[in-house]
Amino acid sequence: MTTQLSGQLALVTGAGRGIGRACAEGLAAAGARVVAVARSESDLAALAAHESGRIEAWPADVTDDGLWARIEALPDLSILVNNAGGNRPQAFVDVDPESLDFVLDLNVRAAFRVAQAAVRSMLASGTRGNIVHMSSQMGHVGSPKRTVYCMTKHAIEGLTKAMAVELAANGIRVNSVAPTFVETPLTKPMLDDPEFREFVFGMIPLGRLASIDDVVAAVMYLVSADAGMVTGHSLKIDGGWTAQ
Ligand SMILES: NC(=O)c1ccc[n+]([C@@H]2O[C@H](COP(=O)([O-])OP(=O)(O)OC[C@H]3O[C@@H](n4cnc5c(N)ncnc54)[C@H](OP(=O)(O)O)[C@@H]3O)[C@@H](O)[C@H]2O)c1
């Protein structure tokens, strides 16, 4: 399947590194113009230089309401990959208020407001747009030291379904991608711990981590015309973790 997105404008949050960066590259390679959002200007500059002229860097924080206003003002947005997110693994009884607020604010509140701004833009232009939320397998199951992260990704699954139902009348499709562990700057420190790595591999029946390309392929499918009847869906890229 080759997705053709010529002429479409996509916005990817958390596009400086990891999964978001690869999504931005994949969308640009399919012909889309891409607005790439992250805080580190150097990461975005490297990305923009890499994909000849089709990626515009927006150094910004997704928790900042100035960004939400800027997204809402985009005249022709048709794709949002709502990817920025983070985790601070802690035992439930040790979760401190600052970490709780940090993860809730980034993974839930900012994701909601970015999606709201994107949909306002799509509704204003009458675009039958496409939203992909970056969830996680942890939006479907629980796991040790991940109460806050699991809570936020379950929230993303709820947001996906409710947005899909409400916005279907406007032709806007809303789905999520729910990967298992992928080695990125976010997870490398966790996966460097041999005991944790063994636990993770033991939980994945297919016996390997997801690759960034596995996740990008799911995003590219969901934004393509091939997925025209798919909305409110969570596409698990988990090697069977959640099937057990
Ligand atoms: N890696 C995995 O195993 C895995 C598995 C399932 C789901 N996910 C989900 O996939 C998404 C991306 O994960 P990743 O592993 O690619 O993370 P990553 O390697 O840590 O990259 C995160 C990106 O988001 C940006 N970002 C972080 N906070 C931001 C903020 N407040 N405003 C704007 N940009 C921000 C970072 O750049 P700056 O710091 O420069 O802003 C970076 O470009 C997350 O939602 C994560 O929950 C990851």
PDBQT file of the ligand as one rigid body, heavy atoms in Angstrom, charges set to zero:
ROOT
HETATM    1  N1  LIG A 301       8.356   4.412  22.794  1.00  0.00    +0.000 N 
HETATM    2  C1  LIG A 301       7.435   3.542  23.160  1.00  0.00    +0.000 C 
HETATM    3  O1  LIG A 301       7.727   2.388  23.542  1.00  0.00    +0.000 OA
HETATM    4  C2  LIG A 301       5.982   3.905  23.118  1.00  0.00    +0.000 A 
HETATM    5  C3  LIG A 301       5.037   2.871  23.221  1.00  0.00    +0.000 A 
HETATM    6  C4  LIG A 301       3.680   3.200  23.204  1.00  0.00    +0.000 A 
HETATM    7  C5  LIG A 301       3.288   4.507  23.049  1.00  0.00    +0.000 A 
HETATM    8  N2  LIG A 301       4.227   5.508  22.958  1.00  0.00    +0.000 N 
HETATM    9  C6  LIG A 301       3.759   6.877  22.819  1.00  0.00    +0.000 C 
HETATM   10  O2  LIG A 301       4.302   7.426  21.642  1.00  0.00    +0.000 OA
HETATM   11  C7  LIG A 301       4.482   8.833  21.802  1.00  0.00    +0.000 C 
HETATM   12  C8  LIG A 301       5.908   9.221  21.444  1.00  0.00    +0.000 C 
HETATM   13  O3  LIG A 301       6.789   8.468  22.238  1.00  0.00    +0.000 OA
HETATM   14  P1  LIG A 301       8.356   8.397  21.918  1.00  0.00    +0.000 P 
HETATM   15  O4  LIG A 301       8.830   7.139  22.556  1.00  0.00    +0.000 OA
HETATM   16  O5  LIG A 301       8.612   8.645  20.477  1.00  0.00    +0.000 OA
HETATM   17  O6  LIG A 301       8.872   9.633  22.812  1.00  0.00    +0.000 OA
HETATM   18  P2  LIG A 301      10.272  10.426  22.763  1.00  0.00    +0.000 P 
HETATM   19  O7  LIG A 301      11.303   9.642  22.089  1.00  0.00    +0.000 OA
HETATM   20  O8  LIG A 301      10.476  10.877  24.179  1.00  0.00    +0.000 OA
HETATM   21  O9  LIG A 301       9.921  11.699  21.859  1.00  0.00    +0.000 OA
HETATM   22  C9  LIG A 301       8.935  12.582  22.316  1.00  0.00    +0.000 C 
HETATM   23  C10 LIG A 301       8.863  13.786  21.408  1.00  0.00    +0.000 C 
HETATM   24  O10 LIG A 301       7.838  14.631  21.961  1.00  0.00    +0.000 OA
HETATM   25  C11 LIG A 301       8.388  15.922  22.206  1.00  0.00    +0.000 C 
HETATM   26  N3  LIG A 301       7.742  16.495  23.374  1.00  0.00    +0.000 N 
HETATM   27  C12 LIG A 301       7.774  16.044  24.655  1.00  0.00    +0.000 A 
HETATM   28  N4  LIG A 301       7.115  16.887  25.464  1.00  0.00    +0.000 NA
HETATM   29  C13 LIG A 301       6.651  17.887  24.668  1.00  0.00    +0.000 A 
HETATM   30  C14 LIG A 301       5.922  19.070  24.911  1.00  0.00    +0.000 A 
HETATM   31  N5  LIG A 301       5.519  19.403  26.142  1.00  0.00    +0.000 N 
HETATM   32  N6  LIG A 301       5.636  19.878  23.860  1.00  0.00    +0.000 NA
HETATM   33  C15 LIG A 301       6.048  19.568  22.615  1.00  0.00    +0.000 A 
HETATM   34  N7  LIG A 301       6.728  18.469  22.324  1.00  0.00    +0.000 NA
HETATM   35  C16 LIG A 301       7.041  17.647  23.341  1.00  0.00    +0.000 A 
HETATM   36  C17 LIG A 301       9.879  15.672  22.396  1.00  0.00    +0.000 C 
HETATM   37  O11 LIG A 301      10.654  16.798  22.061  1.00  0.00    +0.000 OA
HETATM   38  P3  LIG A 301      11.036  17.974  23.088  1.00  0.00    +0.000 P 
HETATM   39  O12 LIG A 301      11.437  17.323  24.375  1.00  0.00    +0.000 OA
HETATM   40  O13 LIG A 301      12.119  18.688  22.382  1.00  0.00    +0.000 OA
HETATM   41  O14 LIG A 301       9.788  18.811  23.209  1.00  0.00    +0.000 OA
HETATM   42  C18 LIG A 301      10.133  14.577  21.377  1.00  0.00    +0.000 C 
HETATM   43  O15 LIG A 301      10.314  15.144  20.096  1.00  0.00    +0.000 OA
HETATM   44  C19 LIG A 301       4.075   9.144  23.242  1.00  0.00    +0.000 C 
HETATM   45  O16 LIG A 301       2.734   9.591  23.274  1.00  0.00    +0.000 OA
HETATM   46  C20 LIG A 301       4.203   7.799  23.937  1.00  0.00    +0.000 C 
HETATM   47  O17 LIG A 301       3.364   7.708  25.052  1.00  0.00    +0.000 OA
HETATM   48  C21 LIG A 301       5.570   5.227  22.992  1.00  0.00    +0.000 A 
ENDROOT
TORSDOF 0
